[in-house]
Amino acid sequence: MSENRDKIKRLALNVRNNPTDSFSKFALALELLKNNQPQKALALFESVYTFDPEYLGVYYHLGKLYQSMNRFQDAEKCFKEGIVVAEHQNEQRTLSELKEALVLLEEEKNYED
């Protein structure tokens, strides 16, 4: 656990020193999720999503986080926007993952209804 805490401290320092560093924000958000801090992770993911819309990795993780919070419309929007970015960047693997996430979200929404 202390290794995770050290990593979080290191990444948080990177973000403080360079608030526009999307990679550090994204990595910190992932570590915070592992540390069961979804609200803090959400703030970081949303920051990357807003200020660096070409940062492709954020769409899947932010969408999944929205989904876990039952924010299905936000998750759907995020996955769909990510699909457009992945197509534009010709990132086939991420495109496939986002499309699959969208299908699973639709199934979950239909199950909930």
N, CA, C and O atoms as a printed pandas DataFrame, in Angstrom:
     atom_number atom_name residue_name chain_id  residue_number  x_coord  y_coord  z_coord
0              1         N          MET        A               1    0.825   -1.197    0.000
1              2        CA          MET        A               1    0.000    0.000    0.000
2              3         C          MET        A               1    0.863    1.252    0.000
3              4         O          MET        A               1    0.497    2.246   -0.628
4              5         N          SER        A               2    2.000    1.229    0.688
5              6        CA          SER        A               2    2.835    2.432    0.737
6              7         C          SER        A               2    3.457    2.719   -0.628
7              8         O          SER        A               2    3.723    3.876   -0.956
8              9         N          GLU        A               3    3.691    1.672   -1.427
9             10        CA          GLU        A               3    4.199    1.901   -2.781
10            11         C          GLU        A               3    3.177    2.689   -3.592
11            12         O          GLU        A               3    3.530    3.604   -4.336
12            13         N          ASN        A               4    1.912    2.322   -3.441
13            14        CA          ASN        A               4    0.840    3.036   -4.127
14            15         C          ASN        A               4    0.755    4.480   -3.631
15            16         O          ASN        A               4    0.576    5.403   -4.425
16            17         N          ARG        A               5    0.883    4.669   -2.334
17            18        CA          ARG        A               5    0.844    6.017   -1.752
18            19         C          ARG        A               5    2.002    6.863   -2.260
19            20         O          ARG        A               5    1.827    8.045   -2.557
20            21         N          ASP        A               6    3.183    6.266   -2.360
21            22        CA          ASP        A               6    4.351    6.980   -2.878
22            23         C          ASP        A               6    4.133    7.379   -4.342
23            24         O          ASP        A               6    4.470    8.489   -4.753
24            25         N          LYS        A               7    3.574    6.470   -5.102
25            26        CA          LYS        A               7    3.299    6.755   -6.514
26            27         C          LYS        A               7    2.291    7.901   -6.628
27            28         O          LYS        A               7    2.446    8.792   -7.463
28            29         N          ILE        A               8    1.260    7.871   -5.783
29            30        CA          ILE        A               8    0.261    8.940   -5.783
30            31         C          ILE        A               8    0.908   10.273   -5.429
31            32         O          ILE        A               8    0.629   11.286   -6.070
32            33         N          LYS        A               9    1.759   10.280   -4.427
33            34        CA          LYS        A               9    2.439   11.524   -4.033
34            35         C          LYS        A               9    3.311   12.061   -5.163
35            36         O          LYS        A               9    3.313   13.258   -5.450
36            37         N          ARG        A              10    4.046   11.162   -5.794
37            38        CA          ARG        A              10    4.919   11.556   -6.904
38            39         C          ARG        A              10    4.115   12.147   -8.065
39            40         O          ARG        A              10    4.463   13.197   -8.605
40            41         N          LEU        A              11    3.055   11.466   -8.429
41            42        CA          LEU        A              11    2.220   11.938   -9.535
42            43         C          LEU        A              11    1.511   13.248   -9.185
43            44         O          LEU        A              11    1.387   14.139  -10.025
44            45         N          ALA        A              12    1.050   13.354   -7.946
45            46        CA          ALA        A              12    0.389   14.595   -7.515
46            47         C          ALA        A              12    1.353   15.768   -7.581
47            48         O          ALA        A              12    0.969   16.875   -7.959
48            49         N          LEU        A              13    2.594   15.525   -7.217
49            50        CA          LEU        A              13    3.608   16.571   -7.306
50            51         C          LEU        A              13    3.830   16.963   -8.768
51            52         O          LEU        A              13    3.952   18.147   -9.082
52            53         N          ASN        A              14    3.881   15.980   -9.654
53            54        CA          ASN        A              14    4.015   16.269  -11.091
54            55         C          ASN        A              14    2.863   17.146  -11.578
55            56         O          ASN        A              14    3.071   18.101  -12.327
56            57         N          VAL        A              15    1.656   16.814  -11.147
57            58        CA          VAL        A              15    0.480   17.580  -11.577
58            59         C          VAL        A              15    0.531   18.996  -11.014
59            60         O          VAL        A              15    0.214   19.962  -11.710
60            61         N          ARG        A              16    0.933   19.111   -9.745
61            62        CA          ARG        A              16    1.054   20.455   -9.144
62            63         C          ARG        A              16    2.079   21.298   -9.885
63            64         O          ARG        A              16    1.859   22.483  -10.136
64            65         N          ASN        A              17    3.204   20.677  -10.233
65            66        CA          ASN        A              17    4.274   21.413  -10.921
66            67         C          ASN        A              17    3.958   21.701  -12.382
67            68         O          ASN        A              17    4.465   22.666  -12.954
68            69         N          ASN        A              18    3.123   20.868  -12.980
69            70        CA          ASN        A              18    2.769   21.057  -14.385
70            71         C          ASN        A              18    1.297   20.702  -14.575
71            72         O          ASN        A              18    0.983   19.593  -15.006
72            73         N          PRO        A              19    0.395   21.624  -14.261
73            74        CA          PRO        A              19   -1.040   21.326  -14.292
74            75         C          PRO        A              19   -1.608   20.996  -15.670
75            76         O          PRO        A              19   -2.748   20.542  -15.770
76            77         N          THR        A              20   -0.849   21.212  -16.713
77            78        CA          THR        A              20   -1.336   20.864  -18.054
78            79         C          THR        A              20   -0.820   19.510  -18.529
79            80         O          THR        A              20   -1.056   19.137  -19.678
80            81         N          ASP        A              21   -0.129   18.771  -17.680
81            82        CA          ASP        A              21    0.431   17.469  -18.030
82            83         C          ASP        A              21   -0.660   16.398  -17.973
83            84         O          ASP        A              21   -0.936   15.833  -16.914
84            85         N          SER        A              22   -1.264   16.134  -19.106
85            86        CA          SER        A              22   -2.366   15.169  -19.174
86            87         C          SER        A              22   -1.935   13.770  -18.757
87            88         O          SER        A              22   -2.691   13.056  -18.098
88            89         N          PHE        A              23   -0.726   13.376  -19.138
89            90        CA          PHE        A              23   -0.262   12.035  -18.779
90            91         C          PHE        A              23   -0.222   11.865  -17.266
91            92         O          PHE        A              23   -0.700   10.857  -16.746
92            93         N          SER        A              24    0.340   12.831  -16.558
93            94        CA          SER        A              24    0.428   12.720  -15.091
94            95         C          SER        A              24   -0.958   12.735  -14.457
95            96         O          SER        A              24   -1.212   11.990  -13.511
96            97         N          LYS        A              25   -1.855   13.573  -14.966
97            98        CA          LYS        A              25   -3.229   13.600  -14.438
98            99         C          LYS        A              25   -3.907   12.252  -14.647
99           100         O          LYS        A              25   -4.553   11.715  -13.748
100          101         N          PHE        A              26   -3.744   11.721  -15.853
101          102        CA          PHE        A              26   -4.356   10.442  -16.190
102          103         C          PHE        A              26   -3.792    9.326  -15.306
103          104         O          PHE        A              26   -4.544    8.523  -14.756
104          105         N          ALA        A              27   -2.481    9.284  -15.178
105          106        CA          ALA        A              27   -1.836    8.250  -14.344
106          107         C          ALA        A              27   -2.250    8.390  -12.884
107          108         O          ALA        A              27   -2.497    7.390  -12.210
108          109         N          LEU        A              28   -2.326    9.627  -12.391
109          110        CA          LEU        A              28   -2.750    9.859  -11.012
110          111         C          LEU        A              28   -4.197    9.393  -10.823
111          112         O          LEU        A              28   -4.517    8.771   -9.809
112          113         N          ALA        A              29   -5.058    9.684  -11.775
113          114        CA          ALA        A              29   -6.449    9.245  -11.676
114          115         C          ALA        A              29   -6.537    7.723  -11.594
115          116         O          ALA        A              29   -7.316    7.191  -10.803
116          117         N          LEU        A              30   -5.751    7.024  -12.399
117          118        CA          LEU        A              30   -5.760    5.557  -12.350
118          119         C          LEU        A              30   -5.306    5.047  -10.984
119          120         O          LEU        A              30   -5.887    4.108  -10.441
120          121         N          GLU        A              31   -4.265    5.671  -10.431
121          122        CA          GLU        A              31   -3.781    5.261   -9.108
122          123         C          GLU        A              31   -4.821    5.562   -8.023
123          124         O          GLU        A              31   -4.997    4.779   -7.090
124          125         N          LEU        A              32   -5.497    6.685   -8.151
125          126        CA          LEU        A              32   -6.540    7.024   -7.169
126          127         C          LEU        A              32   -7.692    6.028   -7.243
127          128         O          LEU        A              32   -8.277    5.680   -6.218
128          129         N          LEU        A              33   -8.017    5.575   -8.434
129          130        CA          LEU        A              33   -9.052    4.543   -8.558
130          131         C          LEU        A              33   -8.634    3.270   -7.832
131          132         O          LEU        A              33   -9.431    2.654   -7.125
132          133         N          LYS        A              34   -7.371    2.883   -8.016
133          134        CA          LYS        A              34   -6.856    1.689   -7.323
134          135         C          LYS        A              34   -6.925    1.872   -5.812
135          136         O          LYS        A              34   -7.041    0.901   -5.064
136          137         N          ASN        A              35   -6.852    3.126   -5.371
137          138        CA          ASN        A              35   -6.850    3.453   -3.947
138          139         C          ASN        A              35   -8.266    3.806   -3.450
139          140         O          ASN        A              35   -8.433    4.387   -2.378
140          141         N          ASN        A              36   -9.268    3.444   -4.245
141          142        CA          ASN        A              36  -10.674    3.657   -3.903
142          143         C          ASN        A              36  -11.012    5.124   -3.630
143          144         O          ASN        A              36  -11.657    5.457   -2.636
144          145         N          GLN        A              37  -10.561    5.986   -4.532
145          146        CA          GLN        A              37  -10.871    7.409   -4.440
146          147         C          GLN        A              37  -11.480    7.877   -5.769
147          148         O          GLN        A              37  -10.878    8.670   -6.493
148          149         N          PRO        A              38  -12.683    7.374   -6.077
149          150        CA          PRO        A              38  -13.275    7.656   -7.389
150          151         C          PRO        A              38  -13.595    9.130   -7.635
151          152         O          PRO        A              38  -13.510    9.583   -8.777
152          153         N          GLN        A              39  -13.953    9.879   -6.617
153          154        CA          GLN        A              39  -14.302   11.292   -6.835
154          155         C          GLN        A              39  -13.078   12.102   -7.257
155          156         O          GLN        A              39  -13.166   12.958   -8.137
156          157         N          LYS        A              40  -11.950   11.831   -6.632
157          158        CA          LYS        A              40  -10.718   12.519   -7.025
158          159         C          LYS        A              40  -10.297   12.100   -8.430
159          160         O          LYS        A              40   -9.866   12.929   -9.230
160          161         N          ALA        A              41  -10.425   10.813   -8.721
161          162        CA          ALA        A              41  -10.094   10.317  -10.058
162          163         C          ALA        A              41  -11.010   10.967  -11.090
163          164         O          ALA        A              41  -10.563   11.355  -12.169
164          165         N          LEU        A              42  -12.286   11.081  -10.756
165          166        CA          LEU        A              42  -13.247   11.691  -11.669
166          167         C          LEU        A              42  -12.840   13.118  -12.025
167          168         O          LEU        A              42  -12.891   13.507  -13.191
168          169         N          ALA        A              43  -12.442   13.889  -11.034
169          170        CA          ALA        A              43  -12.037   15.276  -11.283
170          171         C          ALA        A              43  -10.846   15.339  -12.240
171          172         O          ALA        A              43  -10.803   16.190  -13.128
172          173         N          LEU        A              44   -9.890   14.444  -12.057
173          174        CA          LEU        A              44   -8.711   14.424  -12.926
174          175         C          LEU        A              44   -9.053   13.965  -14.339
175          176         O          LEU        A              44   -8.627   14.579  -15.317
176          177         N          PHE        A              45   -9.821   12.887  -14.441
177          178        CA          PHE        A              45  -10.237   12.415  -15.766
178          179         C          PHE        A              45  -11.008   13.499  -16.506
179          180         O          PHE        A              45  -10.777   13.730  -17.693
180          181         N          GLU        A              46  -11.934   14.171  -15.800
181          182        CA          GLU        A              46  -12.728   15.218  -16.446
182          183         C          GLU        A              46  -11.852   16.388  -16.879
183          184         O          GLU        A              46  -12.126   17.023  -17.897
184          185         N          SER        A              47  -10.813   16.675  -16.124
185          186        CA          SER        A              47   -9.892   17.739  -16.504
186          187         C          SER        A              47   -9.169   17.386  -17.801
187          188         O          SER        A              47   -9.055   18.220  -18.699
188          189         N          VAL        A              48   -8.684   16.159  -17.895
189          190        CA          VAL        A              48   -8.011   15.717  -19.125
190          191         C          VAL        A              48   -9.003   15.755  -20.287
191          192         O          VAL        A              48   -8.682   16.250  -21.367
192          193         N          TYR        A              49  -10.192   15.238  -20.063
193          194        CA          TYR        A              49  -11.247   15.190  -21.080
194          195         C          TYR        A              49  -11.562   16.594  -21.609
195          196         O          TYR        A              49  -11.736   16.792  -22.811
196          197         N          THR        A              50  -11.631   17.554  -20.700
197          198        CA          THR        A              50  -11.997   18.922  -21.073
198          199         C          THR        A              50  -10.862   19.667  -21.760
199          200         O          THR        A              50  -11.071   20.326  -22.779
200          201         N          PHE        A              51   -9.663   19.562  -21.201
201          202        CA          PHE        A              51   -8.559   20.405  -21.658
202          203         C          PHE        A              51   -7.636   19.740  -22.676
203          204         O          PHE        A              51   -6.805   20.407  -23.293
204          205         N          ASP        A              52   -7.782   18.416  -22.851
205          206        CA          ASP        A              52   -6.945   17.708  -23.818
206          207         C          ASP        A              52   -7.792   16.643  -24.525
207          208         O          ASP        A              52   -7.570   15.448  -24.333
208          209         N          PRO        A              53   -8.758   17.071  -25.338
209          210        CA          PRO        A              53   -9.692   16.119  -25.942
210          211         C          PRO        A              53   -9.054   15.116  -26.898
211          212         O          PRO        A              53   -9.706   14.148  -27.291
212          213         N          GLU        A              54   -7.818   15.320  -27.274
213          214        CA          GLU        A              54   -7.123   14.352  -28.129
214          215         C          GLU        A              54   -6.439   13.253  -27.319
215          216         O          GLU        A              54   -5.860   12.332  -27.895
216          217         N          TYR        A              55   -6.499   13.339  -25.980
217          218        CA          TYR        A              55   -5.886   12.322  -25.121
218          219         C          TYR        A              55   -6.821   11.116  -25.089
219          220         O          TYR        A              55   -7.718   11.029  -24.250
220          221         N          LEU        A              56   -6.600   10.215  -25.992
221          222        CA          LEU        A              56   -7.532    9.131  -26.279
222          223         C          LEU        A              56   -7.819    8.217  -25.088
223          224         O          LEU        A              56   -8.955    7.776  -24.913
224          225         N          GLY        A              57   -6.818    7.930  -24.277
225          226        CA          GLY        A              57   -6.989    6.982  -23.173
226          227         C          GLY        A              57   -8.053    7.372  -22.170
227          228         O          GLY        A              57   -8.610    6.513  -21.486
228          229         N          VAL        A              58   -8.341    8.658  -22.076
229          230        CA          VAL        A              58   -9.271    9.119  -21.046
230          231         C          VAL        A              58  -10.711    8.681  -21.325
231          232         O          VAL        A              58  -11.486    8.496  -20.387
232          233         N          TYR        A              59  -11.075    8.516  -22.577
233          234        CA          TYR        A              59  -12.473    8.255  -22.914
234          235         C          TYR        A              59  -12.980    6.929  -22.342
235          236         O          TYR        A              59  -14.092    6.863  -21.817
236          237         N          TYR        A              60  -12.187    5.903  -22.442
237          238        CA          TYR        A              60  -12.606    4.596  -21.924
238          239         C          TYR        A              60  -12.735    4.638  -20.398
239          240         O          TYR        A              60  -13.750    4.224  -19.837
240          241         N          HIS        A              61  -11.698    5.140  -19.742
241          242        CA          HIS        A              61  -11.688    5.113  -18.275
242          243         C          HIS        A              61  -12.716    6.061  -17.669
243          244         O          HIS        A              61  -13.362    5.720  -16.678
244          245         N          LEU        A              62  -12.874    7.240  -18.249
245          246        CA          LEU        A              62  -13.895    8.161  -17.752
246          247         C          LEU        A              62  -15.286    7.582  -17.999
247          248         O          LEU        A              62  -16.157    7.655  -17.132
248          249         N          GLY        A              63  -15.490    7.012  -19.172
249          250        CA          GLY        A              63  -16.787    6.391  -19.459
250          251         C          GLY        A              63  -17.116    5.270  -18.493
251          252         O          GLY        A              63  -18.244    5.172  -18.009
252          253         N          LYS        A              64  -16.137    4.427  -18.213
253          254        CA          LYS        A              64  -16.357    3.325  -17.267
254          255         C          LYS        A              64  -16.630    3.852  -15.859
255          256         O          LYS        A              64  -17.446    3.288  -15.131
256          257         N          LEU        A              65  -15.952    4.924  -15.481
257          258        CA          LEU        A              65  -16.192    5.506  -14.165
258          259         C          LEU        A              65  -17.604    6.083  -14.094
259          260         O          LEU        A              65  -18.311    5.883  -13.106
260          261         N          TYR        A              66  -18.010    6.793  -15.136
261          262        CA          TYR        A              66  -19.393    7.282  -15.185
262          263         C          TYR        A              66  -20.372    6.113  -15.084
263          264         O          TYR        A              66  -21.365    6.181  -14.359
264          265         N          GLN        A              67  -20.085    5.056  -15.810
265          266        CA          GLN        A              67  -20.960    3.883  -15.794
266          267         C          GLN        A              67  -21.069    3.312  -14.389
267          268         O          GLN        A              67  -22.161    2.955  -13.947
268          269         N          SER        A              68  -19.946    3.223  -13.684
269          270        CA          SER        A              68  -19.962    2.675  -12.325
270          271         C          SER        A              68  -20.737    3.561  -11.358
271          272         O          SER        A              68  -21.185    3.109  -10.304
272          273         N          MET        A              69  -20.890    4.837  -11.733
273          274        CA          MET        A              69  -21.643    5.791  -10.908
274          275         C          MET        A              69  -23.096    5.918  -11.387
275          276         O          MET        A              69  -23.833    6.799  -10.944
276          277         N          ASN        A              70  -23.492    5.020  -12.300
277          278        CA          ASN        A              70  -24.835    5.035  -12.888
278          279         C          ASN        A              70  -25.141    6.336  -13.637
279          280         O          ASN        A              70  -26.296    6.752  -13.736
280          281         N          ARG        A              71  -24.110    6.956  -14.151
281          282        CA          ARG        A              71  -24.269    8.143  -14.983
282          283         C          ARG        A              71  -24.206    7.689  -16.446
283          284         O          ARG        A              71  -23.259    7.986  -17.174
284          285         N          PHE        A              72  -25.235    6.969  -16.840
285          286        CA          PHE        A              72  -25.229    6.282  -18.122
286          287         C          PHE        A              72  -25.180    7.234  -19.316
287          288         O          PHE        A              72  -24.494    6.945  -20.297
288          289         N          GLN        A              73  -25.883    8.350  -19.257
289          290        CA          GLN        A              73  -25.849    9.296  -20.376
290          291         C          GLN        A              73  -24.449    9.868  -20.555
291          292         O          GLN        A              73  -23.971   10.006  -21.681
292          293         N          ASP        A              74  -23.787   10.202  -19.441
293          294        CA          ASP        A              74  -22.422   10.718  -19.520
294          295         C          ASP        A              74  -21.482    9.655  -20.080
295          296         O          ASP        A              74  -20.612    9.953  -20.899
296          297         N          ALA        A              75  -21.664    8.417  -19.633
297          298        CA          ALA        A              75  -20.822    7.318  -20.124
298          299         C          ALA        A              75  -21.013    7.123  -21.625
299          300         O          ALA        A              75  -20.043    6.975  -22.368
300          301         N          GLU        A              76  -22.261    7.126  -22.061
301          302        CA          GLU        A              76  -22.548    6.947  -23.481
302          303         C          GLU        A              76  -21.921    8.071  -24.312
303          304         O          GLU        A              76  -21.303    7.809  -25.344
304          305         N          LYS        A              77  -22.077    9.303  -23.873
305          306        CA          LYS        A              77  -21.500   10.450  -24.584
306          307         C          LYS        A              77  -19.982   10.319  -24.661
307          308         O          LYS        A              77  -19.381   10.573  -25.705
308          309         N          CYS        A              78  -19.376    9.922  -23.557
309          310        CA          CYS        A              78  -17.925    9.787  -23.490
310          311         C          CYS        A              78  -17.433    8.700  -24.452
311          312         O          CYS        A              78  -16.483    8.918  -25.204
312          313         N          PHE        A              79  -18.074    7.539  -24.425
313          314        CA          PHE        A              79  -17.671    6.459  -25.328
314          315         C          PHE        A              79  -17.824    6.875  -26.789
315          316         O          PHE        A              79  -16.943    6.623  -27.611
316          317         N          LYS        A              80  -18.952    7.517  -27.105
317          318        CA          LYS        A              80  -19.199    7.925  -28.494
318          319         C          LYS        A              80  -18.178    8.964  -28.960
319          320         O          LYS        A              80  -17.685    8.891  -30.085
320          321         N          GLU        A              81  -17.864    9.923  -28.100
321          322        CA          GLU        A              81  -16.851   10.920  -28.463
322          323         C          GLU        A              81  -15.484   10.258  -28.618
323          324         O          GLU        A              81  -14.717   10.613  -29.512
324          325         N          GLY        A              82  -15.185    9.311  -27.758
325          326        CA          GLY        A              82  -13.931    8.584  -27.854
326          327         C          GLY        A              82  -13.820    7.796  -29.146
327          328         O          GLY        A              82  -12.738    7.697  -29.725
328          329         N          ILE        A              83  -14.926    7.239  -29.596
329          330        CA          ILE        A              83  -14.948    6.502  -30.862
330          331         C          ILE        A              83  -14.557    7.431  -32.010
331          332         O          ILE        A              83  -13.779    7.047  -32.883
332          333         N          VAL        A              84  -15.089    8.636  -32.011
333          334        CA          VAL        A              84  -14.763    9.608  -33.054
334          335         C          VAL        A              84  -13.267    9.951  -33.011
335          336         O          VAL        A              84  -12.607    9.997  -34.049
336          337         N          VAL        A              85  -12.741   10.189  -31.812
337          338        CA          VAL        A              85  -11.313   10.522  -31.671
338          339         C          VAL        A              85  -10.448    9.337  -32.114
339          340         O          VAL        A              85   -9.452    9.523  -32.812
340          341         N          ALA        A              86  -10.825    8.129  -31.712
341          342        CA          ALA        A              86  -10.059    6.936  -32.093
342          343         C          ALA        A              86  -10.067    6.738  -33.605
343          344         O          ALA        A              86   -9.045    6.376  -34.188
344          345         N          GLU        A              87  -11.204    6.972  -34.237
345          346        CA          GLU        A              87  -11.269    6.861  -35.698
346          347         C          GLU        A              87  -10.368    7.902  -36.349
347          348         O          GLU        A              87   -9.638    7.604  -37.294
348          349         N          HIS        A              88  -10.429    9.115  -35.835
349          350        CA          HIS        A              88   -9.612   10.205  -36.369
350          351         C          HIS        A              88   -8.114    9.895  -36.230
351          352         O          HIS        A              88   -7.320   10.208  -37.118
352          353         N          GLN        A              89   -7.741    9.272  -35.094
353          354        CA          GLN        A              89   -6.333    8.950  -34.843
354          355         C          GLN        A              89   -5.947    7.596  -35.421
355          356         O          GLN        A              89   -4.792    7.183  -35.319
356          357         N          ASN        A              90   -6.903    6.904  -36.025
357          358        CA          ASN        A              90   -6.675    5.579  -36.596
358          359         C          ASN        A              90   -6.107    4.599  -35.561
359          360         O          ASN        A              90   -5.184    3.836  -35.846
360          361         N          GLU        A              91   -6.672    4.641  -34.372
361          362        CA          GLU        A              91   -6.270    3.755  -33.265
362          363         C          GLU        A              91   -7.289    2.623  -33.162
363          364         O          GLU        A              91   -8.282    2.722  -32.441
364          365         N          GLN        A              92   -7.022    1.552  -33.894
365          366        CA          GLN        A              92   -7.988    0.469  -34.029
366          367         C          GLN        A              92   -8.263   -0.269  -32.726
367          368         O          GLN        A              92   -9.408   -0.630  -32.450
368          369         N          ARG        A              93   -7.244   -0.493  -31.932
369          370        CA          ARG        A              93   -7.444   -1.247  -30.680
370          371         C          ARG        A              93   -8.347   -0.471  -29.730
371          372         O          ARG        A              93   -9.283   -1.029  -29.157
372          373         N          THR        A              94   -8.061    0.817  -29.567
373          374        CA          THR        A              94   -8.873    1.646  -28.677
374          375         C          THR        A              94  -10.282    1.797  -29.244
375          376         O          THR        A              94  -11.262    1.785  -28.498
376          377         N          LEU        A              95  -10.376    1.936  -30.539
377          378        CA          LEU        A              95  -11.684    2.025  -31.192
378          379         C          LEU        A              95  -12.523    0.794  -30.868
379          380         O          LEU        A              95  -13.698    0.911  -30.519
380          381         N          SER        A              96  -11.925   -0.368  -30.982
381          382        CA          SER        A              96  -12.617   -1.617  -30.680
382          383         C          SER        A              96  -13.046   -1.667  -29.210
383          384         O          SER        A              96  -14.166   -2.075  -28.904
384          385         N          GLU        A              97  -12.164   -1.255  -28.309
385          386        CA          GLU        A              97  -12.489   -1.267  -26.874
386          387         C          GLU        A              97  -13.638   -0.318  -26.558
387          388         O          GLU        A              97  -14.520   -0.647  -25.765
388          389         N          LEU        A              98  -13.628    0.854  -27.174
389          390        CA          LEU        A              98  -14.697    1.827  -26.935
390          391         C          LEU        A              98  -16.028    1.337  -27.493
391          392         O          LEU        A              98  -17.070    1.516  -26.861
392          393         N          LYS        A              99  -16.001    0.726  -28.666
393          394        CA          LYS        A              99  -17.234    0.192  -29.248
394          395         C          LYS        A              99  -17.799   -0.925  -28.378
395          396         O          LYS        A              99  -19.009   -1.001  -28.163
396          397         N          GLU        A             100  -16.925   -1.785  -27.883
397          398        CA          GLU        A             100  -17.372   -2.866  -27.003
398          399         C          GLU        A             100  -17.942   -2.298  -25.705
399          400         O          GLU        A             100  -18.968   -2.774  -25.218
400          401         N          ALA        A             101  -17.284   -1.284  -25.146
401          402        CA          ALA        A             101  -17.777   -0.655  -23.920
402          403         C          ALA        A             101  -19.158   -0.051  -24.145
403          404         O          ALA        A             101  -20.019   -0.122  -23.268
404          405         N          LEU        A             102  -19.370    0.538  -25.306
405          406        CA          LEU        A             102  -20.667    1.137  -25.629
406          407         C          LEU        A             102  -21.752    0.060  -25.725
407          408         O          LEU        A             102  -22.859    0.254  -25.224
408          409         N          VAL        A             103  -21.445   -1.057  -26.356
409          410        CA          VAL        A             103  -22.404   -2.170  -26.456
410          411         C          VAL        A             103  -22.750   -2.681  -25.062
411          412         O          VAL        A             103  -23.923   -2.897  -24.755
412          413         N          LEU        A             104  -21.747   -2.874  -24.219
413          414        CA          LEU        A             104  -21.994   -3.371  -22.859
414          415         C          LEU        A             104  -22.803   -2.364  -22.046
415          416         O          LEU        A             104  -23.652   -2.753  -21.244
416          417         N          LEU        A             105  -22.548   -1.094  -22.247
417          418        CA          LEU        A             105  -23.318   -0.056  -21.566
418          419         C          LEU        A             105  -24.784   -0.130  -21.984
419          420         O          LEU        A             105  -25.680   -0.067  -21.143
420          421         N          GLU        A             106  -25.022   -0.264  -23.281
421          422        CA          GLU        A             106  -26.399   -0.363  -23.774
422          423         C          GLU        A             106  -27.102   -1.575  -23.154
423          424         O          GLU        A             106  -28.267   -1.492  -22.766
424          425         N          GLU        A             107  -26.390   -2.693  -23.066
425          426        CA          GLU        A             107  -26.980   -3.886  -22.451
426          427         C          GLU        A             107  -27.303   -3.631  -20.989
427          428         O          GLU        A             107  -28.358   -4.044  -20.508
428          429         N          GLU        A             108  -26.413   -2.960  -20.280
429          430        CA          GLU        A             108  -26.645   -2.657  -18.868
430          431         C          GLU        A             108  -27.832   -1.707  -18.709
431          432         O          GLU        A             108  -28.662   -1.885  -17.817
432          433         N          LYS        A             109  -27.906   -0.711  -19.567
433          434        CA          LYS        A             109  -29.034    0.240  -19.507
434          435         C          LYS        A             109  -30.346   -0.486  -19.756
435          436         O          LYS        A             109  -31.336   -0.230  -19.070
436          437         N          ASN        A             110  -30.364   -1.384  -20.727
437          438        CA          ASN        A             110  -31.593   -2.135  -21.036
438          439         C          ASN        A             110  -31.976   -3.044  -19.878
439          440         O          ASN        A             110  -33.158   -3.247  -19.601
440          441         N          TYR        A             111  -30.984   -3.582  -19.212
441          442        CA          TYR        A             111  -31.237   -4.461  -18.057
442          443         C          TYR        A             111  -31.828   -3.654  -16.910
443          444         O          TYR        A             111  -32.720   -4.125  -16.205
444          445         N          GLU        A             112  -31.318   -2.418  -16.724
445          446        CA          GLU        A             112  -31.784   -1.555  -15.636
446          447         C          GLU        A             112  -33.219   -1.095  -15.839
447          448         O          GLU        A             112  -33.946   -0.871  -14.872
448          449         N          ASP        A             113  -33.629   -0.952  -17.105
449          450        CA          ASP        A             113  -34.979   -0.418  -17.401
450          451         C          ASP        A             113  -36.079   -1.383  -17.074
451          452         O          ASP        A             113  -37.253   -1.069  -17.270
